């Protein structure tokens, strides 16, 4: 089981259930147990998709684009 939560910087993250801490890309180390859990996912792939969907809702279109398309 994977837990989906957010860092204080706003980024959505996931961690395997039972893990004590998770480090965000912003550099902050988070205690998973004390975070608000938004979703749960059965597999790593499902957790990754859930995080991508949350990031898309927060920041808009996060899909890959070529430099020529910008």
N, CA, C, O and CB atoms as a CASP TS submission, in Angstrom:
PFRMAT TS
TARGET T0000
AUTHOR 0000-0000-0000
METHOD Language model
MODEL 1
PARENT N/A
ATOM      1  N   UNK     1       0.849  -1.176   0.000  1.00  0.00           N
ATOM      2  CA  UNK     1       0.000   0.000   0.000  1.00  0.00           C
ATOM      3  C   UNK     1       0.895   1.239   0.000  1.00  0.00           C
ATOM      4  O   UNK     1       1.894   1.292   0.718  1.00  0.00           O
ATOM      5  CB  UNK     1      -0.967  -0.002   1.227  1.00  0.00           C
ATOM      6  N   UNK     2       0.537   2.216  -0.796  1.00  0.00           N
ATOM      7  CA  UNK     2       1.277   3.477  -0.897  1.00  0.00           C
ATOM      8  C   UNK     2       0.383   4.626  -0.459  1.00  0.00           C
ATOM      9  O   UNK     2      -0.814   4.641  -0.747  1.00  0.00           O
ATOM     10  CB  UNK     2       1.792   3.708  -2.343  1.00  0.00           C
ATOM     11  N   UNK     3       0.979   5.592   0.242  1.00  0.00           N
ATOM     12  CA  UNK     3       0.264   6.751   0.756  1.00  0.00           C
ATOM     13  C   UNK     3       0.643   7.978  -0.058  1.00  0.00           C
ATOM     14  O   UNK     3       1.822   8.199  -0.333  1.00  0.00           O
ATOM     15  CB  UNK     3       0.570   6.971   2.256  1.00  0.00           C
ATOM     16  N   UNK     4      -0.343   8.778  -0.447  1.00  0.00           N
ATOM     17  CA  UNK     4      -0.107   9.995  -1.213  1.00  0.00           C
ATOM     18  C   UNK     4      -0.390  11.180  -0.296  1.00  0.00           C
ATOM     19  O   UNK     4      -1.448  11.257   0.329  1.00  0.00           O
ATOM     20  CB  UNK     4      -0.999  10.045  -2.508  1.00  0.00           C
ATOM     21  N   UNK     5       0.568  12.099  -0.224  1.00  0.00           N
ATOM     22  CA  UNK     5       0.462  13.262   0.658  1.00  0.00           C
ATOM     23  C   UNK     5       1.175  14.437  -0.001  1.00  0.00           C
ATOM     24  O   UNK     5       1.760  14.291  -1.074  1.00  0.00           O
ATOM     25  CB  UNK     5       1.068  12.963   2.072  1.00  0.00           C
ATOM     26  N   UNK     6       1.125  15.594   0.638  1.00  0.00           N
ATOM     27  CA  UNK     6       1.761  16.791   0.086  1.00  0.00           C
ATOM     28  C   UNK     6       2.815  17.335   1.037  1.00  0.00           C
ATOM     29  O   UNK     6       2.697  17.237   2.258  1.00  0.00           O
ATOM     30  CB  UNK     6       0.714  17.868  -0.207  1.00  0.00           C
ATOM     31  N   UNK     7       3.849  17.911   0.433  1.00  0.00           N
ATOM     32  CA  UNK     7       4.897  18.606   1.172  1.00  0.00           C
ATOM     33  C   UNK     7       4.396  20.015   1.486  1.00  0.00           C
ATOM     34  O   UNK     7       3.390  20.456   0.930  1.00  0.00           O
ATOM     35  CB  UNK     7       6.243  18.647   0.359  1.00  0.00           C
ATOM     36  N   UNK     8       5.085  20.711   2.363  1.00  0.00           N
ATOM     37  CA  UNK     8       4.737  22.097   2.671  1.00  0.00           C
ATOM     38  C   UNK     8       4.929  23.005   1.462  1.00  0.00           C
ATOM     39  O   UNK     8       4.291  24.054   1.376  1.00  0.00           O
ATOM     40  CB  UNK     8       5.575  22.603   3.838  1.00  0.00           C
ATOM     41  N   UNK     9       5.797  22.619   0.526  1.00  0.00           N
ATOM     42  CA  UNK     9       6.026  23.418  -0.677  1.00  0.00           C
ATOM     43  C   UNK     9       4.897  23.237  -1.694  1.00  0.00           C
ATOM     44  O   UNK     9       4.817  23.993  -2.662  1.00  0.00           O
ATOM     45  CB  UNK     9       7.366  23.042  -1.312  1.00  0.00           C
ATOM     46  N   UNK    10       4.026  22.247  -1.489  1.00  0.00           N
ATOM     47  CA  UNK    10       2.896  22.036  -2.379  1.00  0.00           C
ATOM     48  C   UNK    10       3.019  20.826  -3.283  1.00  0.00           C
ATOM     49  O   UNK    10       2.037  20.432  -3.913  1.00  0.00           O
ATOM     50  CB  UNK    10       2.704  23.228  -3.208  1.00  0.00           C
ATOM     51  N   UNK    11       4.190  20.230  -3.365  1.00  0.00           N
ATOM     52  CA  UNK    11       4.398  19.084  -4.236  1.00  0.00           C
ATOM     53  C   UNK    11       3.733  17.843  -3.646  1.00  0.00           C
ATOM     54  O   UNK    11       3.806  17.598  -2.442  1.00  0.00           O
ATOM     55  CB  UNK    11       5.901  18.837  -4.455  1.00  0.00           C
ATOM     56  N   UNK    12       3.087  17.072  -4.507  1.00  0.00           N
ATOM     57  CA  UNK    12       2.489  15.806  -4.094  1.00  0.00           C
ATOM     58  C   UNK    12       3.559  14.721  -4.125  1.00  0.00           C
ATOM     59  O   UNK    12       4.372  14.663  -5.048  1.00  0.00           O
ATOM     60  CB  UNK    12       1.287  15.427  -5.009  1.00  0.00           C
ATOM     61  N   UNK    13       3.550  13.863  -3.106  1.00  0.00           N
ATOM     62  CA  UNK    13       4.537  12.789  -2.978  1.00  0.00           C
ATOM     63  C   UNK    13       3.829  11.495  -2.600  1.00  0.00           C
ATOM     64  O   UNK    13       2.682  11.505  -2.153  1.00  0.00           O
ATOM     65  CB  UNK    13       5.619  13.149  -1.923  1.00  0.00           C
ATOM     66  N   UNK    14       4.534  10.378  -2.788  1.00  0.00           N
ATOM     67  CA  UNK    14       4.021   9.118  -2.276  1.00  0.00           C
ATOM     68  C   UNK    14       5.135   8.371  -1.568  1.00  0.00           C
ATOM     69  O   UNK    14       6.316   8.558  -1.859  1.00  0.00           O
ATOM     70  CB  UNK    14       3.424   8.262  -3.409  1.00  0.00           C
ATOM     71  N   UNK    15       4.737   7.521  -0.632  1.00  0.00           N
ATOM     72  CA  UNK    15       5.679   6.695   0.120  1.00  0.00           C
ATOM     73  C   UNK    15       4.994   5.388   0.457  1.00  0.00           C
ATOM     74  O   UNK    15       3.776   5.326   0.624  1.00  0.00           O
ATOM     75  CB  UNK    15       6.173   7.418   1.411  1.00  0.00           C
ATOM     76  N   UNK    16       5.794   4.357   0.552  1.00  0.00           N
ATOM     77  CA  UNK    16       5.264   3.056   0.920  1.00  0.00           C
ATOM     78  C   UNK    16       4.801   3.089   2.374  1.00  0.00           C
ATOM     79  O   UNK    16       5.447   3.700   3.226  1.00  0.00           O
ATOM     80  CB  UNK    16       6.323   1.950   0.704  1.00  0.00           C
ATOM     81  N   UNK    17       3.695   2.439   2.646  1.00  0.00           N
ATOM     82  CA  UNK    17       3.155   2.400   4.002  1.00  0.00           C
ATOM     83  C   UNK    17       4.183   1.769   4.938  1.00  0.00           C
ATOM     84  O   UNK    17       4.752   0.724   4.623  1.00  0.00           O
ATOM     85  CB  UNK    17       1.815   1.612   4.045  1.00  0.00           C
ATOM     86  N   UNK    18       4.418   2.392   6.070  1.00  0.00           N
ATOM     87  CA  UNK    18       5.378   1.901   7.035  1.00  0.00           C
ATOM     88  C   UNK    18       6.708   2.637   7.001  1.00  0.00           C
ATOM     89  O   UNK    18       7.521   2.487   7.913  1.00  0.00           O
ATOM     90  CB  UNK    18       5.609   0.456   6.810  1.00  0.00           C
ATOM     91  N   UNK    19       6.942   3.432   5.958  1.00  0.00           N
ATOM     92  CA  UNK    19       8.170   4.213   5.863  1.00  0.00           C
ATOM     93  C   UNK    19       8.056   5.406   6.817  1.00  0.00           C
ATOM     94  O   UNK    19       7.007   6.045   6.890  1.00  0.00           O
ATOM     95  CB  UNK    19       8.429   4.688   4.387  1.00  0.00           C
ATOM     96  N   UNK    20       9.121   5.702   7.537  1.00  0.00           N
ATOM     97  CA  UNK    20       9.074   6.764   8.546  1.00  0.00           C
ATOM     98  C   UNK    20       9.201   8.153   7.929  1.00  0.00           C
ATOM     99  O   UNK    20       8.443   9.054   8.286  1.00  0.00           O
ATOM    100  CB  UNK    20      10.178   6.558   9.571  1.00  0.00           C
ATOM    101  N   UNK    21      10.156   8.344   6.999  1.00  0.00           N
ATOM    102  CA  UNK    21      10.379   9.666   6.426  1.00  0.00           C
ATOM    103  C   UNK    21      10.474   9.593   4.915  1.00  0.00           C
ATOM    104  O   UNK    21      10.749   8.542   4.336  1.00  0.00           O
ATOM    105  CB  UNK    21      11.642  10.291   6.999  1.00  0.00           C
ATOM    106  N   UNK    22      10.238  10.742   4.289  1.00  0.00           N
ATOM    107  CA  UNK    22      10.343  10.878   2.837  1.00  0.00           C
ATOM    108  C   UNK    22      10.936  12.242   2.571  1.00  0.00           C
ATOM    109  O   UNK    22      10.530  13.221   3.196  1.00  0.00           O
ATOM    110  CB  UNK    22       8.950  10.704   2.120  1.00  0.00           C
ATOM    111  N   UNK    23      11.889  12.330   1.655  1.00  0.00           N
ATOM    112  CA  UNK    23      12.519  13.604   1.340  1.00  0.00           C
ATOM    113  C   UNK    23      11.913  14.156   0.051  1.00  0.00           C
ATOM    114  O   UNK    23      11.824  13.455  -0.957  1.00  0.00           O
ATOM    115  CB  UNK    23      14.059  13.444   1.204  1.00  0.00           C
ATOM    116  N   UNK    24      11.503  15.406   0.098  1.00  0.00           N
ATOM    117  CA  UNK    24      10.930  16.093  -1.059  1.00  0.00           C
ATOM    118  C   UNK    24      12.063  16.642  -1.921  1.00  0.00           C
ATOM    119  O   UNK    24      13.195  16.774  -1.456  1.00  0.00           O
ATOM    120  CB  UNK    24       9.966  17.237  -0.614  1.00  0.00           C
ATOM    121  N   UNK    25      11.756  16.958  -3.170  1.00  0.00           N
ATOM    122  CA  UNK    25      12.765  17.542  -4.051  1.00  0.00           C
ATOM    123  C   UNK    25      13.152  18.952  -3.617  1.00  0.00           C
ATOM    124  O   UNK    25      14.191  19.464  -4.033  1.00  0.00           O
ATOM    125  CB  UNK    25      12.258  17.564  -5.485  1.00  0.00           C
ATOM    126  N   UNK    26      12.325  19.585  -2.783  1.00  0.00           N
ATOM    127  CA  UNK    26      12.661  20.920  -2.278  1.00  0.00           C
ATOM    128  C   UNK    26      13.725  20.849  -1.189  1.00  0.00           C
ATOM    129  O   UNK    26      14.279  21.875  -0.794  1.00  0.00           O
ATOM    130  CB  UNK    26      11.410  21.617  -1.739  1.00  0.00           C
ATOM    131  N   UNK    27      14.016  19.628  -0.696  1.00  0.00           N
ATOM    132  CA  UNK    27      15.049  19.448   0.307  1.00  0.00           C
ATOM    133  C   UNK    27      14.526  19.156   1.699  1.00  0.00           C
ATOM    134  O   UNK    27      15.305  18.793   2.580  1.00  0.00           O
ATOM    135  CB  UNK    27      15.893  20.647   0.356  1.00  0.00           C
ATOM    136  N   UNK    28      13.247  19.301   1.919  1.00  0.00           N
ATOM    137  CA  UNK    28      12.672  19.089   3.244  1.00  0.00           C
ATOM    138  C   UNK    28      12.431  17.602   3.492  1.00  0.00           C
ATOM    139  O   UNK    28      11.929  16.894   2.620  1.00  0.00           O
ATOM    140  CB  UNK    28      11.358  19.876   3.394  1.00  0.00           C
ATOM    141  N   UNK    29      12.790  17.139   4.676  1.00  0.00           N
ATOM    142  CA  UNK    29      12.525  15.767   5.087  1.00  0.00           C
ATOM    143  C   UNK    29      11.227  15.752   5.880  1.00  0.00           C
ATOM    144  O   UNK    29      11.081  16.478   6.863  1.00  0.00           O
ATOM    145  CB  UNK    29      13.707  15.183   5.928  1.00  0.00           C
ATOM    146  N   UNK    30      10.285  14.919   5.445  1.00  0.00           N
ATOM    147  CA  UNK    30       8.953  14.885   6.043  1.00  0.00           C
ATOM    148  C   UNK    30       8.734  13.594   6.809  1.00  0.00           C
ATOM    149  O   UNK    30       9.164  12.528   6.368  1.00  0.00           O
ATOM    150  CB  UNK    30       7.879  15.046   4.970  1.00  0.00           C
ATOM    151  N   UNK    31       8.071  13.681   7.947  1.00  0.00           N
ATOM    152  CA  UNK    31       7.655  12.500   8.683  1.00  0.00           C
ATOM    153  C   UNK    31       6.300  12.076   8.108  1.00  0.00           C
ATOM    154  O   UNK    31       5.305  12.786   8.253  1.00  0.00           O
ATOM    155  CB  UNK    31       7.572  12.779  10.242  1.00  0.00           C
ATOM    156  N   UNK    32       6.276  10.940   7.470  1.00  0.00           N
ATOM    157  CA  UNK    32       5.077  10.470   6.777  1.00  0.00           C
ATOM    158  C   UNK    32       3.916  10.287   7.752  1.00  0.00           C
ATOM    159  O   UNK    32       2.770  10.587   7.416  1.00  0.00           O
ATOM    160  CB  UNK    32       5.364   9.153   6.047  1.00  0.00           C
ATOM    161  N   UNK    33       4.200   9.807   8.933  1.00  0.00           N
ATOM    162  CA  UNK    33       3.157   9.530   9.922  1.00  0.00           C
ATOM    163  C   UNK    33       2.374  10.780  10.316  1.00  0.00           C
ATOM    164  O   UNK    33       1.190  10.691  10.642  1.00  0.00           O
ATOM    165  CB  UNK    33       3.772   8.908  11.157  1.00  0.00           C
ATOM    166  N   UNK    34       3.021  11.940  10.290  1.00  0.00           N
ATOM    167  CA  UNK    34       2.358  13.168  10.732  1.00  0.00           C
ATOM    168  C   UNK    34       1.712  13.945   9.586  1.00  0.00           C
ATOM    169  O   UNK    34       1.123  15.000   9.824  1.00  0.00           O
ATOM    170  CB  UNK    34       3.351  14.055  11.441  1.00  0.00           C
ATOM    171  N   UNK    35       1.806  13.460   8.364  1.00  0.00           N
ATOM    172  CA  UNK    35       1.234  14.157   7.212  1.00  0.00           C
ATOM    173  C   UNK    35      -0.226  13.758   7.000  1.00  0.00           C
ATOM    174  O   UNK    35      -0.644  12.668   7.390  1.00  0.00           O
ATOM    175  CB  UNK    35       2.052  13.859   5.945  1.00  0.00           C
ATOM    176  N   UNK    36      -0.984  14.641   6.388  1.00  0.00           N
ATOM    177  CA  UNK    36      -2.364  14.342   6.020  1.00  0.00           C
ATOM    178  C   UNK    36      -2.336  13.482   4.762  1.00  0.00           C
ATOM    179  O   UNK    36      -1.750  13.882   3.756  1.00  0.00           O
ATOM    180  CB  UNK    36      -3.197  15.655   5.795  1.00  0.00           C
ATOM    181  N   UNK    37      -2.956  12.316   4.802  1.00  0.00           N
ATOM    182  CA  UNK    37      -2.970  11.378   3.680  1.00  0.00           C
ATOM    183  C   UNK    37      -4.175  11.712   2.796  1.00  0.00           C
ATOM    184  O   UNK    37      -5.316  11.694   3.258  1.00  0.00           O
ATOM    185  CB  UNK    37      -3.028   9.883   4.182  1.00  0.00           C
ATOM    186  N   UNK    38      -3.910  12.019   1.517  1.00  0.00           N
ATOM    187  CA  UNK    38      -4.972  12.361   0.583  1.00  0.00           C
ATOM    188  C   UNK    38      -5.560  11.133  -0.091  1.00  0.00           C
ATOM    189  O   UNK    38      -6.773  11.051  -0.283  1.00  0.00           O
ATOM    190  CB  UNK    38      -4.455  13.317  -0.459  1.00  0.00           C
ATOM    191  N   UNK    39      -4.712  10.180  -0.451  1.00  0.00           N
ATOM    192  CA  UNK    39      -5.168   8.973  -1.128  1.00  0.00           C
ATOM    193  C   UNK    39      -4.295   7.812  -0.717  1.00  0.00           C
ATOM    194  O   UNK    39      -3.220   7.987  -0.142  1.00  0.00           O
ATOM    195  CB  UNK    39      -5.153   9.150  -2.656  1.00  0.00           C
ATOM    196  N   UNK    40      -4.780   6.614  -1.026  1.00  0.00           N
ATOM    197  CA  UNK    40      -3.997   5.398  -0.871  1.00  0.00           C
ATOM    198  C   UNK    40      -4.042   4.653  -2.196  1.00  0.00           C
ATOM    199  O   UNK    40      -5.060   4.659  -2.888  1.00  0.00           O
ATOM    200  CB  UNK    40      -4.535   4.510   0.306  1.00  0.00           C
ATOM    201  N   UNK    41      -2.938   4.015  -2.541  1.00  0.00           N
ATOM    202  CA  UNK    41      -2.855   3.268  -3.794  1.00  0.00           C
ATOM    203  C   UNK    41      -2.257   1.900  -3.500  1.00  0.00           C
ATOM    204  O   UNK    41      -1.425   1.749  -2.605  1.00  0.00           O
ATOM    205  CB  UNK    41      -2.006   4.035  -4.858  1.00  0.00           C
ATOM    206  N   UNK    42      -2.692   0.913  -4.265  1.00  0.00           N
ATOM    207  CA  UNK    42      -2.239  -0.452  -4.036  1.00  0.00           C
ATOM    208  C   UNK    42      -0.845  -0.704  -4.593  1.00  0.00           C
ATOM    209  O   UNK    42      -0.057  -1.419  -3.974  1.00  0.00           O
ATOM    210  CB  UNK    42      -3.213  -1.425  -4.648  1.00  0.00           C
ATOM    211  N   UNK    43      -0.522  -0.126  -5.756  1.00  0.00           N
ATOM    212  CA  UNK    43       0.769  -0.372  -6.393  1.00  0.00           C
ATOM    213  C   UNK    43       1.529   0.927  -6.591  1.00  0.00           C
ATOM    214  O   UNK    43       0.959   2.014  -6.493  1.00  0.00           O
ATOM    215  CB  UNK    43       0.581  -1.081  -7.734  1.00  0.00           C
ATOM    216  N   UNK    44       2.816   0.807  -6.870  1.00  0.00           N
ATOM    217  CA  UNK    44       3.654   1.976  -7.112  1.00  0.00           C
ATOM    218  C   UNK    44       3.185   2.721  -8.356  1.00  0.00           C
ATOM    219  O   UNK    44       3.197   3.951  -8.385  1.00  0.00           O
ATOM    220  CB  UNK    44       5.125   1.563  -7.261  1.00  0.00           C
ATOM    221  N   UNK    45       2.775   1.982  -9.378  1.00  0.00           N
ATOM    222  CA  UNK    45       2.299   2.607 -10.612  1.00  0.00           C
ATOM    223  C   UNK    45       1.035   3.428 -10.371  1.00  0.00           C
ATOM    224  O   UNK    45       0.900   4.534 -10.894  1.00  0.00           O
ATOM    225  CB  UNK    45       2.033   1.541 -11.676  1.00  0.00           C
ATOM    226  N   UNK    46       0.111   2.885  -9.579  1.00  0.00           N
ATOM    227  CA  UNK    46      -1.115   3.613  -9.241  1.00  0.00           C
ATOM    228  C   UNK    46      -0.794   4.865  -8.418  1.00  0.00           C
ATOM    229  O   UNK    46      -1.414   5.911  -8.607  1.00  0.00           O
ATOM    230  CB  UNK    46      -2.087   2.699  -8.464  1.00  0.00           C
ATOM    231  N   UNK    47       0.164   4.753  -7.516  1.00  0.00           N
ATOM    232  CA  UNK    47       0.562   5.901  -6.702  1.00  0.00           C
ATOM    233  C   UNK    47       1.190   6.979  -7.575  1.00  0.00           C
ATOM    234  O   UNK    47       0.919   8.166  -7.391  1.00  0.00           O
ATOM    235  CB  UNK    47       1.544   5.470  -5.597  1.00  0.00           C
ATOM    236  N   UNK    48       2.021   6.575  -8.515  1.00  0.00           N
ATOM    237  CA  UNK    48       2.655   7.532  -9.422  1.00  0.00           C
ATOM    238  C   UNK    48       1.617   8.268 -10.263  1.00  0.00           C
ATOM    239  O   UNK    48       1.714   9.481 -10.449  1.00  0.00           O
ATOM    240  CB  UNK    48       3.656   6.818 -10.333  1.00  0.00           C
ATOM    241  N   UNK    49       0.629   7.543 -10.769  1.00  0.00           N
ATOM    242  CA  UNK    49      -0.442   8.181 -11.547  1.00  0.00           C
ATOM    243  C   UNK    49      -1.271   9.131 -10.692  1.00  0.00           C
ATOM    244  O   UNK    49      -1.659  10.202 -11.159  1.00  0.00           O
ATOM    245  CB  UNK    49      -1.350   7.120 -12.165  1.00  0.00           C
ATOM    246  N   UNK    50      -1.546   8.754  -9.448  1.00  0.00           N
ATOM    247  CA  UNK    50      -2.317   9.615  -8.546  1.00  0.00           C
ATOM    248  C   UNK    50      -1.554  10.909  -8.261  1.00  0.00           C
ATOM    249  O   UNK    50      -2.153  11.984  -8.221  1.00  0.00           O
ATOM    250  CB  UNK    50      -2.628   8.875  -7.222  1.00  0.00           C
ATOM    251  N   UNK    51      -0.234  10.813  -8.064  1.00  0.00           N
ATOM    252  CA  UNK    51       0.589  12.002  -7.832  1.00  0.00           C
ATOM    253  C   UNK    51       0.591  12.886  -9.072  1.00  0.00           C
ATOM    254  O   UNK    51       0.491  14.108  -8.956  1.00  0.00           O
ATOM    255  CB  UNK    51       2.034  11.604  -7.454  1.00  0.00           C
ATOM    256  N   UNK    52       0.703  12.294 -10.248  1.00  0.00           N
ATOM    257  CA  UNK    52       0.677  13.066 -11.495  1.00  0.00           C
ATOM    258  C   UNK    52      -0.647  13.797 -11.653  1.00  0.00           C
ATOM    259  O   UNK    52      -0.669  14.954 -12.074  1.00  0.00           O
ATOM    260  CB  UNK    52       0.918  12.148 -12.703  1.00  0.00           C
ATOM    261  N   UNK    53      -1.751  13.137 -11.319  1.00  0.00           N
ATOM    262  CA  UNK    53      -3.066  13.773 -11.419  1.00  0.00           C
ATOM    263  C   UNK    53      -3.189  14.938 -10.433  1.00  0.00           C
ATOM    264  O   UNK    53      -3.735  15.986 -10.776  1.00  0.00           O
ATOM    265  CB  UNK    53      -4.181  12.743 -11.162  1.00  0.00           C
ATOM    266  N   UNK    54      -2.682  14.755  -9.212  1.00  0.00           N
ATOM    267  CA  UNK    54      -2.724  15.837  -8.219  1.00  0.00           C
ATOM    268  C   UNK    54      -1.876  17.017  -8.678  1.00  0.00           C
ATOM    269  O   UNK    54      -2.296  18.168  -8.560  1.00  0.00           O
ATOM    270  CB  UNK    54      -2.234  15.335  -6.843  1.00  0.00           C
ATOM    271  N   UNK    55      -0.684  16.735  -9.200  1.00  0.00           N
ATOM    272  CA  UNK    55       0.192  17.800  -9.688  1.00  0.00           C
ATOM    273  C   UNK    55      -0.470  18.543 -10.855  1.00  0.00           C
ATOM    274  O   UNK    55      -0.341  19.762 -10.973  1.00  0.00           O
ATOM    275  CB  UNK    55       1.561  17.220 -10.123  1.00  0.00           C
ATOM    276  N   UNK    56      -1.172  17.812 -11.706  1.00  0.00           N
ATOM    277  CA  UNK    56      -1.851  18.426 -12.844  1.00  0.00           C
ATOM    278  C   UNK    56      -2.958  19.363 -12.370  1.00  0.00           C
ATOM    279  O   UNK    56      -3.139  20.441 -12.936  1.00  0.00           O
ATOM    280  CB  UNK    56      -2.429  17.345 -13.772  1.00  0.00           C
ATOM    281  N   UNK    57      -3.700  18.965 -11.338  1.00  0.00           N
ATOM    282  CA  UNK    57      -4.753  19.814 -10.786  1.00  0.00           C
ATOM    283  C   UNK    57      -4.173  21.074 -10.141  1.00  0.00           C
ATOM    284  O   UNK    57      -4.749  22.156 -10.255  1.00  0.00           O
ATOM    285  CB  UNK    57      -5.579  19.032  -9.761  1.00  0.00           C
ATOM    286  N   UNK    58      -3.033  20.929  -9.465  1.00  0.00           N
ATOM    287  CA  UNK    58      -2.424  22.052  -8.755  1.00  0.00           C
ATOM    288  C   UNK    58      -1.750  23.029  -9.709  1.00  0.00           C
ATOM    289  O   UNK    58      -1.968  24.237  -9.626  1.00  0.00           O
ATOM    290  CB  UNK    58      -1.413  21.544  -7.742  1.00  0.00           C
ATOM    291  N   UNK    59      -0.932  22.503 -10.614  1.00  0.00           N
ATOM    292  CA  UNK    59      -0.085  23.355 -11.452  1.00  0.00           C
ATOM    293  C   UNK    59      -0.506  23.440 -12.912  1.00  0.00           C
ATOM    294  O   UNK    59       0.146  24.125 -13.700  1.00  0.00           O
ATOM    295  CB  UNK    59       1.306  22.867 -11.390  1.00  0.00           C
ATOM    296  N   UNK    60      -1.573  22.763 -13.283  1.00  0.00           N
ATOM    297  CA  UNK    60      -1.991  22.793 -14.676  1.00  0.00           C
ATOM    298  C   UNK    60      -1.310  21.699 -15.475  1.00  0.00           C
ATOM    299  O   UNK    60      -0.895  20.682 -14.919  1.00  0.00           O
ATOM    300  CB  UNK    60      -1.695  24.149 -15.288  1.00  0.00           C
ATOM    301  N   UNK    61      -1.194  21.904 -16.763  1.00  0.00           N
ATOM    302  CA  UNK    61      -0.653  20.897 -17.665  1.00  0.00           C
ATOM    303  C   UNK    61       0.817  20.632 -17.353  1.00  0.00           C
ATOM    304  O   UNK    61       1.656  21.516 -17.521  1.00  0.00           O
ATOM    305  CB  UNK    61      -0.817  21.341 -19.125  1.00  0.00           C
ATOM    306  N   UNK    62       1.131  19.425 -16.901  1.00  0.00           N
ATOM    307  CA  UNK    62       2.500  19.055 -16.552  1.00  0.00           C
ATOM    308  C   UNK    62       3.087  18.044 -17.526  1.00  0.00           C
ATOM    309  O   UNK    62       4.121  17.435 -17.251  1.00  0.00           O
ATOM    310  CB  UNK    62       2.546  18.494 -15.148  1.00  0.00           C
ATOM    311  N   UNK    63       2.424  17.868 -18.667  1.00  0.00           N
ATOM    312  CA  UNK    63       2.900  16.903 -19.649  1.00  0.00           C
ATOM    313  C   UNK    63       4.187  17.373 -20.307  1.00  0.00           C
ATOM    314  O   UNK    63       4.487  18.567 -20.329  1.00  0.00           O
ATOM    315  CB  UNK    63       1.837  16.655 -20.706  1.00  0.00           C
ATOM    316  N   UNK    64       4.938  16.430 -20.839  1.00  0.00           N
ATOM    317  CA  UNK    64       6.183  16.725 -21.536  1.00  0.00           C
ATOM    318  C   UNK    64       5.887  17.486 -22.817  1.00  0.00           C
ATOM    319  O   UNK    64       4.962  17.140 -23.552  1.00  0.00           O
ATOM    320  CB  UNK    64       6.962  15.431 -21.843  1.00  0.00           C
ATOM    321  N   UNK    65       6.677  18.529 -23.086  1.00  0.00           N
ATOM    322  CA  UNK    65       6.560  19.288 -24.331  1.00  0.00           C
ATOM    323  C   UNK    65       7.943  19.487 -24.920  1.00  0.00           C
ATOM    324  O   UNK    65       8.926  19.621 -24.191  1.00  0.00           O
ATOM    325  CB  UNK    65       5.863  20.656 -24.094  1.00  0.00           C
ATOM    326  N   UNK    66       8.015  19.505 -26.225  1.00  0.00           N
ATOM    327  CA  UNK    66       9.274  19.808 -26.906  1.00  0.00           C
ATOM    328  C   UNK    66       9.514  21.308 -26.852  1.00  0.00           C
ATOM    329  O   UNK    66       8.568  22.089 -26.756  1.00  0.00           O
ATOM    330  CB  UNK    66       9.254  19.303 -28.379  1.00  0.00           C
ATOM    331  N   UNK    67      10.753  21.704 -26.912  1.00  0.00           N
ATOM    332  CA  UNK    67      11.099  23.127 -26.871  1.00  0.00           C
ATOM    333  C   UNK    67      10.483  23.866 -28.048  1.00  0.00           C
ATOM    334  O   UNK    67      10.128  25.037 -27.920  1.00  0.00           O
ATOM    335  CB  UNK    67      12.621  23.314 -26.871  1.00  0.00           C
ATOM    336  N   UNK    68      10.348  23.204 -29.191  1.00  0.00           N
ATOM    337  CA  UNK    68       9.761  23.849 -30.369  1.00  0.00           C
ATOM    338  C   UNK    68       8.265  24.110 -30.210  1.00  0.00           C
ATOM    339  O   UNK    68       7.696  24.925 -30.936  1.00  0.00           O
ATOM    340  CB  UNK    68       9.998  22.993 -31.598  1.00  0.00           C
ATOM    341  N   UNK    69       7.621  23.416 -29.256  1.00  0.00           N
ATOM    342  CA  UNK    69       6.186  23.580 -29.029  1.00  0.00           C
ATOM    343  C   UNK    69       5.878  24.693 -28.040  1.00  0.00           C
ATOM    344  O   UNK    69       4.719  25.087 -27.909  1.00  0.00           O
ATOM    345  CB  UNK    69       5.590  22.285 -28.534  1.00  0.00           C
ATOM    346  N   UNK    70       6.873  25.206 -27.346  1.00  0.00           N
ATOM    347  CA  UNK    70       6.641  26.245 -26.347  1.00  0.00           C
ATOM    348  C   UNK    70       6.374  27.589 -26.955  1.00  0.00           C
ATOM    349  O   UNK    70       6.160  28.562 -26.233  1.00  0.00           O
ATOM    350  CB  UNK    70       7.804  26.346 -25.429  1.00  0.00           C
TER
END
